[in-house]
Amino acid sequence: MDKLKKKVAAALASSLMFANMLALRVSAAGDVSSAITGTWDSAKSQIKTIVNSVVFPVLDVILVVLLFVKIGGLYLEYRKHGTLEWTPIAIIFGGLLFTLSAPLYIWGVIGM
């Protein structure tokens, strides 16, 4: 009988410790979630500022330079062959218009 009591006590103790361990993990997961949410909320404005003041202007400059290079190449090709190919210039110009106007509406689309 003494062995049976020891086994029951050990099983009960291990069950209680396992249940306690699960309860600690659930409460810790809530803390992690709130920490991540708080960090994201505080970083959101910094992300917007950096993207609006660095990323979009860099893309704009790259596209403007590429547009002028393509226009120069179009002129040289016209002088050489007498044909005009407007498609690459139209695509680059469309991309330039998109990146110039993107800061006005992109944050509403993303939901920030």
ZIWO-V373425 format. One record per pair of residues at least 12 apart in sequence whose ideal C-beta (glycine too) atoms are under 7 Angstrom apart, sorted by the first residue. I is the first residue (numbers start at 0). GAP is how many residues later the second one is. D is the distance in Angstrom with one decimal. If there is no record, write none. Layout:
BEGIN
i=(I;I)
gap=(GAP;GAP)
d=(D;D)
END
This chain:
BEGIN
i=(43;47;47;51;55;55;55;58;59;59;59;62;62;62;62;63;65;66;66;66;66;69;69;69;70;73)
gap=(68;59;64;51;43;46;47;40;36;39;40;29;32;33;36;32;26;22;25;26;29;18;19;22;18;15)
d=(5.6;6.2;6.4;4.8;5.7;6.2;5.6;4.7;6.7;5.4;6.1;6.0;5.6;4.3;6.3;6.6;5.6;6.8;4.8;6.3;6.3;5.5;5.2;6.0;6.3;6.4)
END
